[in-house]
Amino acid sequence: MLAIALAATSGVGCTTNTLTPVPPPGRVFDPLDLATPHPQSLAVAQIALADERSCARMESGEVKCWGLLHDGRAQTTPTLVANLDDVVDLAIGDDHSCLLRKDGTLRCWGENEFGELGDGTHTSALFPTAAPPLVGVRQVAVGGHFTCATATNGVVSCFGHNQHGELADGTTVDHATPATAVTLVGASSLALSRDRGVAIDRDGGLLYWGAGGKGTVGFAALIGLSPSTILAPVPHVVQVATSITHTCARLDDGTVRCFGSNAHGQLGDGTFDDRAIPTPVLGLDHAVQISIGRGTSCAVRADGSAVCWGENGRGQIGDGTFVPRSLPTKVAGLTHCRQIAIAYSHACALLDDGSVQCWGSNVEGELGDRTKMSREVRGPVLF
């Protein structure tokens, strides 16, 4: 259900050009690389999705969301969610969301039962008003009921639910204010799911922590209070994405490896067999960005095309069908793509011209086209 997107796209498809920085080999993917100015007043710099919700960080620094908002409204067109114009990154979740401001501080909103807003209370916020006491933040990620942020000095702080060790502080005690994740210092490209996390370690390998189980990792014995390096280490990882069912890693050579549950073909190896070790996605090369949802995975290629694979019951692969795919399948007609983001049952692409296209389920208006009609082919978000 939870999808966390860290990149941006534009245009009627997915292509990269000189306006969209692509990390060179060996460099960790950084959402700040996507903050390239565009001439259009309504140009989008970054997109992020959750179940039944879509959001965009505008080039102006404002944030607009559509679909089922945290305040309970269902909006079929993009709606301004905060009186802010200095946002440089956003992380959108089912339960709560956070914004990173230019000054390195956070603003969060949504549910706060376990302290996941990080402001020292358990009071929910309808809008981005909760301010965790952190400075110098360079990346933020949200999980099911917890949040983690990386500072410019490499220190990772987490807050919220901690029953399974989600906060990586060596305890199972919830924290309503940021607690230092002592074993994650220097980790990068954080990705969180419902009750676990994954990050890239100093050597370009993968670290896991939190709840075990088959769903995401296939390494139940390794998951716990302290992050563990996975078996069969994946070298040279530059971006990682995780969901409640599986995990995918993009390597510096443009290939992608996935593991975990494969009930819908979301691992992209041509089968529906679960994998406990990272397995190459067949036929996918030159990948420059990835995003995964609960049962579906997507990637942007260097030529600006986009591919998806896995669950397709709501048309979220975007190939004009509802057939699950166990191999990467092109999103029909999509070109000039900078970023792709997928949640449980819908997906969106940011194009080179700063526009956004979405497809899949639309029960709460999450496609942003002023309707609640789902579709299995892409269509424009009407800003």
NUVEXMAR-950158 format. One line per field, with one value per residue: residue in three letters; x, y, z of N, C-alpha, C in turn. Coordinates in steps of 0.05 Angstrom, whole numbers. Atoms other than C-alpha are relative to their C-alpha. Layout:
BEGIN
residuo <- c(ALA|...)
n_x <- c(X|...)
n_y <- c(Y|...)
n_z <- c(Z|...)
ca_x <- c(X|...)
ca_y <- c(Y|...)
ca_z <- c(Z|...)
c_x <- c(X|...)
c_y <- c(Y|...)
c_z <- c(Z|...)
//
This chain:
BEGIN
residuo <- c(MET|LEU|ALA|ILE|ALA|LEU|ALA|ALA|THR|SER|GLY|VAL|GLY|CYS|THR|THR|ASN|THR|LEU|THR|PRO|VAL|PRO|PRO|PRO|GLY|ARG|VAL|PHE|ASP|PRO|LEU|ASP|LEU|ALA|THR|PRO|HIS|PRO|GLN|SER|LEU|ALA|VAL|ALA|GLN|ILE|ALA|LEU|ALA|ASP|GLU|ARG|SER|CYS|ALA|ARG|MET|GLU|SER|GLY|GLU|VAL|LYS|CYS|TRP|GLY|LEU|LEU|HIS|ASP|GLY|ARG|ALA|GLN|THR|THR|PRO|THR|LEU|VAL|ALA|ASN|LEU|ASP|ASP|VAL|VAL|ASP|LEU|ALA|ILE|GLY|ASP|ASP|HIS|SER|CYS|LEU|LEU|ARG|LYS|ASP|GLY|THR|LEU|ARG|CYS|TRP|GLY|GLU|ASN|GLU|PHE|GLY|GLU|LEU|GLY|ASP|GLY|THR|HIS|THR|SER|ALA|LEU|PHE|PRO|THR|ALA|ALA|PRO|PRO|LEU|VAL|GLY|VAL|ARG|GLN|VAL|ALA|VAL|GLY|GLY|HIS|PHE|THR|CYS|ALA|THR|ALA|THR|ASN|GLY|VAL|VAL|SER|CYS|PHE|GLY|HIS|ASN|GLN|HIS|GLY|GLU|LEU|ALA|ASP|GLY|THR|THR|VAL|ASP|HIS|ALA|THR|PRO|ALA|THR|ALA|VAL|THR|LEU|VAL|GLY|ALA|SER|SER|LEU|ALA|LEU|SER|ARG|ASP|ARG|GLY|VAL|ALA|ILE|ASP|ARG|ASP|GLY|GLY|LEU|LEU|TYR|TRP|GLY|ALA|GLY|GLY|LYS|GLY|THR|VAL|GLY|PHE|ALA|ALA|LEU|ILE|GLY|LEU|SER|PRO|SER|THR|ILE|LEU|ALA|PRO|VAL|PRO|HIS|VAL|VAL|GLN|VAL|ALA|THR|SER|ILE|THR|HIS|THR|CYS|ALA|ARG|LEU|ASP|ASP|GLY|THR|VAL|ARG|CYS|PHE|GLY|SER|ASN|ALA|HIS|GLY|GLN|LEU|GLY|ASP|GLY|THR|PHE|ASP|ASP|ARG|ALA|ILE|PRO|THR|PRO|VAL|LEU|GLY|LEU|ASP|HIS|ALA|VAL|GLN|ILE|SER|ILE|GLY|ARG|GLY|THR|SER|CYS|ALA|VAL|ARG|ALA|ASP|GLY|SER|ALA|VAL|CYS|TRP|GLY|GLU|ASN|GLY|ARG|GLY|GLN|ILE|GLY|ASP|GLY|THR|PHE|VAL|PRO|ARG|SER|LEU|PRO|THR|LYS|VAL|ALA|GLY|LEU|THR|HIS|CYS|ARG|GLN|ILE|ALA|ILE|ALA|TYR|SER|HIS|ALA|CYS|ALA|LEU|LEU|ASP|ASP|GLY|SER|VAL|GLN|CYS|TRP|GLY|SER|ASN|VAL|GLU|GLY|GLU|LEU|GLY|ASP|ARG|THR|LYS|MET|SER|ARG|GLU|VAL|ARG|GLY|PRO|VAL|LEU|PHE)
n_x <- c(16|-16|-20|-15|-14|-20|-10|20|4|14|7|20|-13|-22|-26|-19|-14|-20|13|5|-25|1|-24|-21|-5|-11|11|26|22|6|22|-8|-10|22|10|-9|21|14|13|29|8|12|-17|-4|-28|-1|26|-1|27|7|26|22|-9|-22|-10|-21|-15|-1|-25|3|-5|25|8|28|7|27|8|8|-20|-1|22|24|13|-8|-3|-6|-20|-21|8|-22|3|-13|-8|-29|-11|-28|-2|-20|4|24|4|29|7|29|6|-10|-19|-19|-13|-26|-2|-26|-18|-8|20|22|28|14|28|13|4|-23|6|-25|-20|-13|-4|-26|1|2|28|14|22|-1|0|13|-17|-29|-6|-16|-28|-19|-24|-24|-11|-19|10|-3|19|20|16|21|9|28|6|-26|-13|-30|-12|-30|-12|-23|-24|2|15|27|18|26|19|26|5|-25|4|-17|-27|1|-15|-28|-15|-7|21|27|15|8|-11|15|-20|-21|-20|-22|-2|-29|-13|5|-16|-12|18|12|23|19|26|15|25|19|-12|-28|-14|-23|-17|-26|-22|-23|-13|18|17|27|5|28|6|28|15|-9|21|-4|10|-18|-29|-8|-22|12|-18|-19|13|4|-5|-23|-1|-17|-6|14|-16|-5|0|3|-20|3|27|2|27|15|29|11|28|6|-3|-26|-20|-16|-23|-12|-29|-13|-2|26|17|16|5|22|5|24|23|2|26|11|-21|-12|-29|-8|-19|15|14|16|-12|-14|-29|-12|-25|5|2|1|24|-7|5|-1|-27|0|19|-10|17|19|20|16|23|4|-3|-8|-26|-4|-27|-5|-25|-15|12|24|23|5|10|11|6|13|29|12|29|13|-12|-22|-23|3|-3|26|12|1|-14|-26|-23|-23|-23|4|19|1|23|7|-2|-14|-27|-10|6|-21|5|25|7|23|11|13|16|-2|-27|-3|-26|-7|-13|-21|11|12|27|3|20|6|18|7|24|6|25|1|-9|-29|-11|-1|12|27|20|-7|0|-26|-7|-23|-19|-8|14|-13|11|10|-8)
n_y <- c(-24|-24|-5|-24|-8|-20|-13|-17|5|-21|5|21|26|-1|-1|-18|-18|-15|-15|18|13|28|6|15|26|1|-21|7|-17|-21|-15|-28|-3|-5|-27|-16|-18|1|-26|0|-7|23|23|18|8|26|12|21|13|20|13|-19|-28|-8|-26|-11|-24|-17|-15|-24|7|7|28|5|28|6|26|0|-16|6|-13|15|-8|13|-22|11|-17|-8|-19|-9|12|-16|-27|1|-2|6|29|12|29|9|28|3|27|4|-9|-28|-10|-21|-17|-11|-27|-8|-6|25|8|16|-4|25|-1|25|14|-3|18|11|-20|0|-27|-8|-26|4|4|21|-14|0|-26|1|-13|2|-19|13|-6|15|-17|8|-19|12|25|0|19|10|23|8|28|3|-18|-11|-18|-2|-22|0|-26|-4|12|29|11|7|-1|12|-4|13|27|14|27|19|-12|-17|-24|8|-11|21|4|3|-22|-21|-27|-21|-19|15|16|7|28|1|18|-8|-23|2|13|-18|9|15|8|13|13|-1|4|7|-20|8|-22|7|-5|-15|15|4|23|-5|4|3|1|-1|26|20|12|5|-22|-18|6|28|5|-5|4|-22|-25|-4|-27|-12|5|23|2|24|21|-5|-30|-12|-21|-24|-9|-29|-7|23|-5|23|0|21|27|5|-21|-1|-17|-7|0|-22|7|-3|24|0|26|0|24|-1|13|-3|11|-13|-4|-26|2|-5|21|18|21|-9|13|-17|1|-8|-15|-19|13|-20|-4|8|-18|-28|-12|-29|-12|-24|-4|21|-4|24|0|25|23|-9|-15|-17|-12|-18|7|-24|-12|-14|18|11|27|10|28|9|-2|-18|3|-26|-13|-17|3|-20|12|3|25|6|26|-2|4|9|-12|-29|-6|-29|-16|-7|-27|-19|-8|-25|3|-6|15|15|7|18|7|27|6|-20|-9|-26|-5|-28|-2|-20|-27|-7|9|25|19|21|22|20|-5|-29|0|-24|-23|-1|-5|-29|-8|-11|22|23|22|13|5|17|-15|-25|-24|-23|-13|-26|-19)
n_z <- c(0|-4|20|-5|23|-6|24|13|28|13|27|5|-4|-18|12|-13|17|-15|-21|-22|-8|-6|-15|13|-13|-27|-17|-11|9|-19|11|5|27|19|-4|23|7|25|5|-4|-27|-13|3|-24|-4|-13|-7|-21|-3|-20|8|5|-2|16|-7|17|-8|24|3|-17|-28|-13|2|6|-2|9|-10|-28|-15|-29|-15|6|25|25|19|27|13|-19|-20|-16|-27|-21|8|1|27|-2|-3|19|1|-14|-4|-4|-10|-5|-27|-5|21|-9|20|-7|9|10|-23|-13|-20|9|-8|4|-6|2|-26|-18|-22|-11|0|26|9|-12|-13|-28|-8|14|12|29|13|26|19|-8|-22|-20|6|-16|-6|15|19|18|13|29|11|-19|10|-19|0|-8|-22|-9|18|-3|15|1|-1|17|-12|1|-23|6|-24|6|-21|4|-9|-3|-11|15|4|24|-3|2|-23|-18|-19|12|-13|18|-6|12|10|14|-14|18|9|-5|18|27|7|26|19|19|15|-17|10|-22|5|-23|-26|5|17|16|7|12|-19|10|21|22|-5|-12|-28|-7|-28|-6|0|19|15|29|17|14|2|3|-18|-26|-22|-1|-5|-29|-11|13|29|9|29|10|12|28|2|25|0|18|1|0|-8|-10|-5|-15|-6|-20|12|14|1|25|-1|25|-1|15|28|13|-4|-24|-12|-19|-15|-17|11|29|6|24|20|-6|1|28|10|18|-16|-23|-23|-20|0|-25|6|21|26|21|16|27|22|-9|-2|3|-18|-13|-24|-5|-20|-3|-17|-15|18|26|1|24|4|22|14|9|24|-7|-1|-27|0|-26|0|-24|-2|20|-2|4|23|-10|17|20|27|12|-8|-28|-2|-15|17|-15|13|5|22|5|-4|28|10|-18|7|-13|-29|-19|-24|-3|-28|-1|-26|0|23|21|6|13|12|3|26|3|2|-26|-3|-13|11|-20|9|-20|-16|-4|-16|-17|16|-1|26|4|26|-5|0|-17|18|3|27|3|17|-13|6|-13|-25|8|-20)
ca_x <- c(0|56|97|151|176|239|246|209|181|150|118|75|124|188|253|315|348|400|349|342|406|417|465|531|554|566|527|468|401|384|316|350|381|312|302|317|279|227|195|123|88|53|113|122|190|173|115|100|41|7|-56|-112|-69|-22|22|68|123|118|178|152|166|92|59|-7|-43|-105|-145|-160|-125|-104|-160|-211|-230|-230|-203|-205|-158|-92|-103|-53|-39|4|21|94|137|204|194|252|229|166|149|76|47|-21|-19|21|67|126|157|229|240|298|325|333|272|211|136|92|18|-32|-43|1|-21|51|87|102|97|157|133|131|55|5|-41|-58|-50|-94|-41|36|42|77|151|199|260|310|356|402|358|373|324|259|221|156|135|70|71|143|188|264|306|379|419|475|525|501|463|396|339|273|209|141|122|178|148|190|252|230|269|336|356|365|299|225|203|161|188|147|210|270|315|384|386|454|468|448|500|524|467|435|374|327|264|210|151|96|141|212|265|320|379|445|506|574|598|538|504|435|417|350|318|250|198|219|177|171|136|191|258|258|309|266|323|364|312|309|329|395|403|433|468|428|454|481|500|480|540|540|469|450|375|329|253|212|140|103|114|182|244|281|350|378|452|503|504|430|404|353|347|286|267|211|141|127|53|37|102|128|200|202|240|187|159|111|159|182|256|297|358|362|343|356|295|297|303|313|376|393|346|354|298|253|189|149|80|50|48|74|143|163|226|246|298|351|313|254|209|178|163|121|109|69|-3|-49|-119|-134|-94|-35|16|-12|-9|-83|-99|-114|-67|-11|58|118|166|177|121|121|73|35|55|97|159|201|193|235|204|153|116|69|25|-21|-67|-48|14|38|95|129|150|206|159|136|69|42|5|-31|-68|-100|-151|-187|-239|-219|-197|-123|-113|-126|-169|-232|-267|-269|-265|-208|-169|-117|-82|-47|-81|-61|-68|-107|-71)
ca_y <- c(0|45|75|123|164|205|229|273|268|311|311|258|203|189|213|245|306|357|391|329|309|234|209|187|115|102|163|155|180|246|280|348|332|341|413|441|504|503|562|540|570|504|460|401|384|319|271|224|175|136|93|136|199|236|297|343|390|448|485|544|505|495|427|405|340|306|244|226|280|274|320|270|308|274|323|307|364|387|426|468|434|486|559|543|560|531|456|415|344|307|239|217|159|128|147|212|254|301|359|380|455|492|511|437|432|387|397|336|322|265|213|217|159|135|201|194|269|278|340|310|301|249|300|291|348|362|404|408|443|392|411|357|389|373|417|403|349|328|269|247|181|157|86|58|94|120|171|174|233|238|299|330|302|231|222|187|203|165|174|141|68|21|-46|-81|-38|8|66|28|54|-14|-12|-26|39|88|159|221|261|243|188|175|111|94|38|77|132|144|105|136|130|110|73|53|7|-10|-35|-42|-1|-9|35|36|27|60|5|8|-53|-60|-54|-79|-68|-74|-130|-195|-241|-264|-202|-153|-186|-261|-256|-262|-285|-223|-170|-140|-83|-71|-64|-126|-132|-180|-247|-249|-175|-131|-87|-17|1|73|72|27|22|-22|-41|-89|-146|-136|-94|-71|-41|-2|-13|35|-4|11|-58|-73|-131|-149|-199|-217|-238|-250|-268|-219|-221|-158|-184|-181|-247|-279|-322|-318|-351|-316|-300|-296|-266|-206|-229|-191|-160|-191|-146|-82|-41|33|45|114|112|61|61|3|-6|-65|-112|-72|-44|10|40|98|83|131|140|169|109|76|3|-31|-102|-141|-131|-98|-108|-33|-19|8|-19|28|-19|-15|-82|-112|-171|-181|-179|-218|-180|-105|-78|-10|42|55|118|146|184|241|215|243|205|151|137|80|65|6|14|77|107|175|199|267|290|334|393|392|361|298|237|186|120|63|68|134|119|181|226|206|212|287|292|321|253|190|145|95|82|33|84|148|216|286|315|379|431)
ca_z <- c(0|14|-39|-29|-89|-90|-161|-211|-282|-335|-405|-439|-425|-389|-419|-392|-421|-400|-356|-312|-276|-276|-222|-251|-238|-165|-140|-94|-120|-88|-97|-94|-162|-192|-169|-239|-257|-312|-346|-337|-277|-263|-274|-226|-197|-159|-150|-92|-82|-28|-31|-61|-57|-103|-89|-128|-107|-155|-183|-142|-78|-63|-53|-83|-70|-98|-82|-9|32|105|125|97|34|-33|-85|-160|-178|-146|-82|-45|22|57|55|40|-20|0|-3|-33|-19|2|29|25|64|77|151|150|106|113|75|75|71|40|109|127|173|168|170|178|180|185|240|302|346|356|351|277|267|313|348|418|418|397|365|292|243|183|149|150|217|261|266|290|325|271|229|171|142|71|61|94|87|118|137|163|230|233|200|187|165|144|162|121|171|158|223|215|264|268|307|316|323|346|365|312|318|262|292|290|359|391|429|418|453|413|407|394|381|338|365|334|293|321|272|210|211|141|109|48|4|60|40|90|88|138|194|165|130|79|63|26|69|62|15|-32|-2|29|102|131|198|232|224|191|149|78|53|39|51|53|109|172|215|199|212|282|326|291|215|181|114|71|49|-22|-18|-75|-94|-123|-105|-121|-106|-66|-61|-15|-2|45|-5|-39|-48|-111|-118|-177|-190|-218|-284|-297|-279|-225|-177|-135|-82|-34|-52|-126|-124|-180|-218|-183|-183|-259|-270|-314|-258|-200|-152|-88|-84|-21|-56|-102|-172|-237|-271|-339|-400|-360|-371|-371|-312|-282|-229|-196|-155|-126|-96|-58|-118|-176|-196|-245|-275|-319|-372|-399|-464|-427|-433|-372|-357|-302|-281|-230|-206|-257|-231|-234|-297|-257|-306|-358|-418|-433|-401|-333|-342|-290|-320|-296|-342|-353|-398|-430|-405|-469|-506|-449|-469|-442|-370|-314|-256|-243|-178|-162|-102|-89|-149|-188|-219|-243|-287|-286|-355|-381|-392|-319|-332|-299|-327|-283|-293|-254|-198|-188|-134|-93|-151|-145|-220|-216|-279|-246|-247|-206|-267|-266|-329|-354|-399|-380|-378|-357|-286|-293|-251)
c_x <- c(17|21|14|16|19|10|-22|-1|-14|-7|-20|13|23|26|18|13|20|-12|-5|25|-5|26|20|5|13|-12|-27|-21|-8|-23|6|11|-22|-11|11|-22|-12|-15|-30|-7|-12|17|4|29|3|-28|4|-29|-2|-27|-21|8|24|8|22|13|4|28|0|7|-25|-6|-30|-5|-29|-6|-10|21|-1|-22|-27|-14|10|0|7|19|21|-8|24|-3|14|8|31|9|30|6|19|-3|-26|-1|-29|-6|-30|-8|7|20|18|11|27|2|29|19|8|-18|-23|-26|-15|-29|-12|-5|25|-3|26|22|14|3|24|0|-4|-29|-11|-26|3|-1|-12|17|29|8|18|30|19|25|25|9|20|-8|4|-18|-19|-15|-20|-6|-29|-8|26|12|30|10|30|9|24|25|-1|-15|-29|-16|-27|-19|-27|0|27|-2|18|28|2|18|30|17|7|-21|-26|-18|-8|12|-17|17|23|20|22|0|30|15|-4|17|15|-16|-13|-23|-19|-26|-14|-25|-17|14|30|12|23|16|25|22|24|13|-18|-16|-26|-1|-30|-3|-31|-12|12|-24|5|-5|21|28|7|22|-10|19|19|-13|-5|7|23|1|20|5|-12|20|2|0|-2|20|-8|-29|-1|-28|-14|-29|-11|-30|-6|3|28|17|14|23|10|30|12|4|-27|-18|-15|-3|-21|-2|-22|-22|-2|-28|-12|21|16|30|11|19|-14|-14|-18|10|14|30|11|27|-6|3|-2|-28|7|-7|0|29|-4|-22|12|-16|-20|-20|-16|-24|-3|5|9|27|2|28|-1|26|13|-11|-26|-25|-3|-12|-11|-5|-12|-30|-11|-30|-15|12|24|26|-1|4|-26|-15|-2|14|26|23|24|27|-6|-16|-2|-26|-7|2|16|28|8|-6|25|-2|-26|-5|-24|-7|-13|-14|0|29|-1|28|3|16|19|-11|-13|-28|0|-22|-4|-19|-4|-26|-4|-24|-2|11|31|14|0|-12|-28|-22|8|-2|28|6|27|21|4|-18|11|-13|-6|6|-15)
c_y <- c(25|3|26|7|22|14|17|-7|23|-9|-22|-27|3|0|18|18|16|16|-17|-15|-30|-7|-15|-27|3|21|-8|19|20|16|29|3|8|28|19|19|-4|26|1|6|-23|-25|-15|-8|-29|-10|-22|-10|-16|-12|21|29|5|28|9|23|16|13|25|-6|-6|-30|-1|-30|-4|-30|3|14|-8|12|-13|8|-16|21|-13|17|8|23|7|-10|16|27|2|2|-7|-29|-12|-30|-7|-30|-4|-28|-2|12|29|7|21|15|8|28|7|5|-25|-9|-15|12|-25|3|-28|-12|2|-18|-9|20|3|27|13|26|-2|-4|-26|12|0|28|-2|12|0|21|-11|4|-16|17|-11|23|-14|-25|2|-21|-8|-23|-7|-29|-1|19|12|16|-1|23|-2|29|2|-12|-30|-13|-5|1|-11|5|-13|-28|-16|-28|-20|10|18|25|-5|13|-21|-6|-6|21|21|26|21|23|-16|-14|-8|-29|-6|-18|7|24|-5|-14|21|-13|-17|-6|-15|-12|0|-2|-8|22|-13|24|-10|6|14|-13|-5|-25|8|-7|-3|2|1|-28|-19|-10|-1|24|16|-12|-29|-8|4|-1|24|26|2|28|14|-7|-23|3|-26|-21|5|30|10|23|24|9|31|10|-25|8|-25|3|-22|-28|-5|25|-1|20|6|2|21|-7|2|-24|2|-29|2|-26|4|-16|5|-10|12|5|25|0|2|-21|-20|-22|13|-13|20|-4|11|15|19|-13|20|2|-4|22|29|9|30|13|23|7|-22|9|-26|5|-28|-24|7|16|15|11|19|-8|26|13|14|-17|-10|-28|-7|-29|-8|2|21|0|26|15|16|-3|20|-10|-4|-25|-1|-26|4|-7|-8|10|29|4|30|13|12|29|19|4|25|-1|6|-17|-16|-7|-19|-6|-27|-5|23|9|27|3|30|2|23|28|9|-8|-28|-16|-22|-20|-20|8|30|3|25|24|1|3|30|11|10|-20|-20|-26|-12|-5|-16|12|27|23|23|7|28|20|26)
c_z <- c(0|-22|6|-25|6|-24|-13|-29|-13|-28|-4|1|18|-14|16|-20|17|22|25|7|6|15|-16|14|27|19|10|-11|21|-12|-6|-28|-19|2|-22|-8|-27|-4|6|29|15|-2|26|1|11|5|21|4|25|-10|-1|2|-17|8|-19|14|-25|-1|18|29|15|-4|-5|1|-11|7|29|17|29|16|-6|-25|-23|-22|-27|-16|21|17|17|29|22|-11|2|-29|-1|4|-20|-1|15|1|8|8|3|26|4|-22|12|-23|11|-12|-7|23|16|23|-13|9|-7|7|-4|28|17|24|14|1|-27|-12|13|15|31|10|-13|-13|-30|-11|-28|-22|10|20|21|-8|18|5|-13|-18|-17|-13|-30|-14|22|-13|21|-4|8|22|11|-23|5|-17|2|-1|-18|11|1|22|-9|26|-8|23|-7|12|0|10|-13|-4|-24|2|1|23|21|21|-15|13|-21|8|-15|-8|-12|19|-20|-6|0|-20|-29|-8|-26|-21|-18|-14|17|-14|21|-10|25|27|-3|-17|-15|-7|-13|20|-13|-24|-24|2|13|29|5|30|4|0|-21|-16|-29|-16|-15|-5|-5|19|29|23|3|9|30|8|-13|-29|-6|-30|-10|-9|-30|-6|-28|-1|-17|-3|1|7|10|4|13|4|21|-12|-11|0|-27|4|-28|3|-18|-30|-14|1|26|10|21|15|20|-12|-30|-9|-25|-21|5|1|-28|-11|-18|14|20|26|18|-2|26|-4|-23|-28|-22|-13|-29|-21|7|3|-2|18|15|25|3|21|2|18|12|-18|-27|2|-26|-2|-24|-13|-11|-25|5|-1|28|-3|28|-2|27|-1|-19|1|-3|-24|7|-16|-24|-29|-14|6|30|6|16|-18|17|-12|-5|-25|-3|8|-27|-6|18|-9|16|31|16|26|-2|29|-1|29|-2|-27|-21|-2|-13|-11|-3|-26|-2|-1|26|3|12|-13|21|-13|22|15|5|18|18|-15|-1|-27|-8|-26|3|-2|21|-17|-3|-30|-1|-20|12|-9|16|27|-7|23|-4)
//
